[in-house]
């Protein structure tokens, strides 16, 4: 009997040790906390409840990129180095490290949510392949913050009103667009925009209406021009080494959970965009809380046509030249996948 008890204790110890070894720790980098409801209401709860939702042998440590003190354009480098296992990947900010991710959201390519979703789903596998090859990172899905529109502290009725103004952008990707209108692009991290606006370092700024509302930009701005310069594409990415620690069935469980989250985020993003627009303009339909009194001017047909022309005649060629340097077939694969979708949208 004593031997059986001792054997049970030993076997129990082995089981415990085996279980402990099999537990996968996911250190997750999230979106900046100032970006608003998507980060607060969807992203953080999703990751913090991921173990319960999936039943996977994991622990999750979720922290926003700003709370960690890292710049958001280092996310791919952080994954590659093994500092973190998963990130809510900011495409625009990390496009310099991996140009192909910008292919899902070139300036002017996505005029609306519907086109952006189709583009993301079609081009996502190409981005995934490139990330795996160059960074050892797997892309699990693409979502959006919504149309990246223009806010200014002076009247703006058309894109050409940007002439002579300092325009905050999230990355140098916007340089050609702003300069085409005579504006001065200024790259400023999202968490520093309010300071830049209050100190006149910028006259205008580009972001989604939801993020601008959450970050209280209307305290420093008066006008909004709701043209979709981009759609704020982002993704969920995981280290391939971490991904491969899961069994095939566990991979399917994790991917299924991410897919459900991605679907929910696309729906929520469009709802938030409409709600934020109402609140920014102080409409009675506002149900997010604080109402502001921004003046919104309708987008001109000339500017809509300009953005389409700019996308195909400048955004794409400029991006293609850069992307083809790293991957000779980059632009060819982009055209093969997305030309049919863009022809339908335009």
C-alpha positions in Angstrom: 0.0 0.0 0.0 2.8 2.4 0.9 4.5 1.6 -2.4 1.2 2.3 -4.3 0.9 5.7 -2.5 4.5 6.6 -3.2 4.1 5.5 -6.9 0.9 7.7 -7.1 2.8 10.7 -5.7 5.6 10.2 -8.2 3.3 9.8 -11.1 1.3 12.8 -10.0 4.5 14.8 -9.9 5.3 13.7 -13.5 1.8 14.7 -14.7 2.2 18.1 -13.0 5.6 18.6 -14.5 4.4 17.5 -18.0 1.4 19.9 -17.7 3.6 22.7 -16.6 6.0 22.2 -19.5 3.1 22.1 -22.0 1.6 25.4 -20.9 2.3 28.1 -23.5 2.8 31.6 -22.2 1.5 34.2 -24.6 3.0 37.7 -24.0 0.7 39.9 -26.1 1.3 43.5 -27.2 -1.9 45.4 -27.8 -3.0 48.6 -29.5 -2.2 51.9 -27.8 -4.7 52.5 -25.0 -5.6 55.9 -26.4 -7.0 54.4 -29.6 -10.3 53.8 -27.9 -13.2 51.4 -27.7 -11.8 48.6 -30.0 -8.8 48.3 -27.7 -10.7 48.6 -24.5 -14.0 46.8 -25.3 -12.9 44.1 -27.7 -9.2 43.5 -27.9 -8.2 43.5 -24.2 -11.2 41.3 -23.1 -10.6 38.9 -26.1 -7.0 38.2 -25.1 -7.6 38.2 -21.4 -10.4 35.6 -21.8 -8.6 33.6 -24.6 -7.7 30.7 -22.3 -11.3 30.3 -21.1 -12.8 30.7 -24.6 -10.5 28.1 -26.2 -9.6 25.8 -23.4 -6.0 25.9 -24.7 -3.1 25.2 -22.3 -2.0 28.8 -22.3 -1.4 31.8 -20.0 -1.9 35.3 -21.4 -0.1 38.4 -20.4 -1.7 41.3 -22.3 -0.3 44.9 -22.2 -0.8 47.8 -24.6 2.2 49.0 -26.5 2.2 52.4 -24.9 2.1 50.9 -21.4 5.1 48.8 -22.3 7.0 51.9 -23.3 7.8 50.6 -26.8 7.3 52.4 -30.1 4.6 50.8 -32.2 6.9 50.6 -35.3 9.1 48.0 -33.5 6.4 45.3 -33.3 7.8 43.0 -35.9 11.3 43.3 -34.5 9.9 42.5 -31.0 8.2 39.3 -32.3 11.3 38.2 -34.3 13.5 38.6 -31.3 11.2 36.5 -29.1 10.4 39.3 -26.7 6.7 38.7 -27.2 4.6 35.9 -28.7 1.7 37.8 -30.2 0.9 41.4 -31.2 -2.0 43.4 -32.4 0.0 44.4 -35.4 -0.1 48.1 -36.6 0.3 47.8 -40.4 1.0 51.4 -41.2 3.6 51.8 -38.5 5.4 48.6 -39.4 5.3 48.8 -43.2 8.9 50.1 -43.4 10.0 46.7 -41.9 7.7 44.7 -44.1 6.4 46.7 -47.1 3.9 44.0 -48.2 1.7 44.6 -45.2 0.9 48.1 -46.6 -0.4 46.4 -49.8 -3.7 45.7 -47.9 -4.3 49.4 -47.3 -2.4 51.7 -49.7 -3.5 55.3 -49.6 -6.7 55.6 -51.6 -7.1 51.9 -52.4 -9.9 51.3 -49.9 -12.8 53.8 -50.2 -15.1 51.9 -47.8 -15.4 49.0 -45.3 -16.7 46.6 -47.8 -13.7 47.0 -50.2 -11.2 46.9 -47.3 -12.6 43.6 -46.0 -12.4 42.0 -49.5 -8.9 43.3 -50.0 -7.7 42.1 -46.6 -9.1 38.6 -47.0 -7.7 38.3 -50.5 -4.2 39.7 -49.8 -3.8 38.4 -46.2 -2.3 35.0 -47.3 0.4 36.8 -49.3 1.3 39.0 -46.3 1.3 35.8 -44.1 3.7 34.1 -46.4 6.1 37.1 -46.4 6.0 37.6 -42.6 6.8 33.9 -42.1 9.7 34.0 -44.5 11.3 37.2 -43.2 10.3 37.4 -39.5 9.1 34.0 -38.5 5.7 35.5 -37.8 2.3 34.2 -38.8 -0.6 36.5 -39.7 -3.9 35.2 -38.2 -6.2 37.9 -39.5 -6.8 41.5 -40.6 -9.2 44.1 -39.1 -9.7 47.8 -39.4 -10.1 50.9 -37.3 -12.1 52.5 -40.0 -11.7 55.4 -42.5 -8.6 57.5 -41.8 -10.0 61.0 -42.2 -8.6 64.5 -42.0 -9.1 66.8 -39.0 -8.0 70.5 -39.0 -8.0 73.6 -36.9 -8.9 75.7 -39.9 -11.7 75.3 -42.5 -11.2 72.4 -44.9 -13.7 72.0 -47.8 -11.4 70.0 -50.2 -8.0 68.3 -50.2 -6.3 71.3 -51.8 -7.1 73.3 -48.5 -4.2 71.4 -47.0 -1.8 73.6 -48.9 0.8 75.1 -46.5 -0.5 73.2 -43.5 1.4 70.9 -41.3 -0.4 67.6 -41.3 0.1 64.9 -38.7 0.5 61.4 -40.3 1.3 58.1 -38.7 4.1 57.2 -41.1 6.0 58.5 -44.1 3.7 56.4 -46.3 1.4 59.5 -46.4 4.1 61.9 -47.6 3.3 61.7 -51.3 -0.5 62.3 -50.7 0.0 65.3 -48.4 2.7 66.8 -50.6 0.5 66.4 -53.7 -1.9 68.9 -52.1 0.9 71.3 -51.0 0.7 70.2 -47.4 3.6 69.4 -45.1 3.5 65.9 -43.7 4.8 65.5 -40.1 5.2 62.0 -38.6 4.0 62.0 -35.0 3.1 58.9 -32.9 -0.5 58.7 -31.9 0.0 59.3 -28.2 1.8 62.6 -29.0 -0.8 64.1 -31.4 -2.8 66.0 -28.8 0.4 67.7 -27.5 1.4 68.5 -31.1 -2.0 70.0 -31.9 -2.1 72.1 -28.7 1.4 73.5 -29.4 0.8 74.2 -33.1 3.3 71.6 -34.2 0.5 70.4 -36.5 -2.4 72.2 -38.1 -4.2 69.0 -39.2 -4.1 65.3 -38.3 -5.2 62.0 -39.8 -6.8 59.2 -38.0 -10.1 57.3 -37.6 -13.1 59.3 -36.2 -13.3 56.8 -33.3 -9.7 57.2 -32.3 -9.8 61.0 -32.7 -12.9 61.0 -30.5 -11.4 58.8 -27.9 -8.1 60.8 -27.8 -10.1 64.1 -27.4 -8.7 65.7 -30.5 -11.8 67.9 -30.8 -10.4 70.0 -27.9 -7.8 71.3 -30.4 -9.5 71.0 -33.7 -12.6 72.4 -35.4 -13.1 70.8 -38.8 -13.3 67.2 -40.1 -13.1 66.2 -43.8 -14.4 62.6 -43.9 -12.5 61.3 -47.0 -11.0 57.8 -46.5 -7.3 58.3 -47.1 -6.8 54.8 -45.7 -8.9 52.3 -43.7 -6.6 51.8 -40.7 -5.8 48.1 -41.4 -4.2 46.2 -38.5 -3.7 42.5 -37.8 -3.2 39.7 -35.3 0.1 38.0 -35.5 1.9 35.2 -33.7 5.5 33.9 -33.7 5.7 30.8 -35.9 7.8 29.0 -33.2 4.9 29.6 -30.7 2.3 28.6 -33.3 4.0 25.4 -33.9 4.0 24.4 -30.2 0.2 23.9 -30.6 -1.2 20.6 -32.0 -3.1 20.7 -35.2 -6.5 20.7 -33.3 -5.2 23.4 -31.0 -4.2 25.5 -34.0 -7.7 25.2 -35.4 -9.2 26.3 -32.0 -7.0 29.3 -31.8 -7.6 30.3 -35.4 -11.3 29.9 -34.9 -11.3 32.2 -31.9 -9.3 34.8 -33.8 -11.6 34.6 -36.8 -14.6 35.2 -34.6 -12.8 38.2 -33.0 -11.9 39.6 -36.4 -15.6 39.3 -37.6 -16.8 41.1 -34.5 -14.2 43.8 -34.9 -15.2 44.6 -38.5 -18.8 45.0 -37.4 -18.0 47.0 -34.3 -15.5 49.3 -36.2 -18.2 50.4 -38.6 -20.7 51.0 -35.8 -18.2 53.0 -33.9 -17.3 55.1 -36.9 -20.9 56.1 -37.3 -21.4 56.8 -33.6 -18.1 58.8 -33.4 -19.1 60.9 -36.4 -22.4 61.8 -34.6 -20.6 62.6 -31.4 -17.9 64.7 -33.1 -20.6 66.8 -34.7 -22.8 67.0 -31.6 -25.7 65.2 -33.1 -28.6 63.9 -31.0 -27.8 60.4 -32.1 -24.5 60.4 -30.2 -24.5 57.6 -27.7 -20.8 57.4 -26.8 -21.0 60.2 -24.2 -19.4 63.6 -24.8 -20.6 65.6 -27.7 -18.4 68.0 -29.6 -19.1 70.6 -32.3 -16.8 69.8 -35.1 -17.8 71.1 -38.5 -17.9 68.3 -41.1 -17.9 69.2 -44.8 -19.0 66.8 -47.5 -16.4 65.1 -49.6 -16.3 66.5 -53.1 -16.7 64.3 -56.2 -13.4 65.7 -57.5 -11.6 64.5 -54.4 -13.1 61.1 -54.6 -11.9 60.8 -58.2 -8.5 62.2 -57.2 -8.1 59.5 -54.5 -8.9 56.7 -56.9 -6.5 58.1 -59.5 -3.8 58.7 -56.8 -4.1 55.1 -55.5 -3.5 53.5 -58.9 -1.1 56.0 -60.4 1.0 56.9 -57.4 0.3 54.9 -54.3 0.7 51.6 -56.0 3.8 52.4 -58.2 5.6 54.0 -55.3 4.8 51.0 -53.0 5.6 48.5 -55.7 9.1 49.9 -56.3 9.9 49.5 -52.6 8.3 46.1 -52.1 9.9 44.6 -55.2 13.3 45.4 -53.8 12.7 42.8 -51.1 10.5 40.5 -53.0 10.9 40.6 -56.8 7.3 39.3 -57.4 5.7 41.5 -54.8 3.8 43.9 -57.0 2.9 41.1 -59.6 1.3 39.0 -56.8 -0.6 42.1 -55.5 -2.0 42.8 -59.0 -2.9 39.1 -59.5 -4.9 39.0 -56.3 -6.4 42.5 -56.0 -7.0 43.7 -59.6 -10.4 41.9 -59.9 -11.6 43.3 -56.6 -10.5 46.9 -57.3 -12.0 46.9 -60.8 -15.4 46.0 -59.2 -15.0 48.7 -56.5 -14.0 51.4 -58.9 
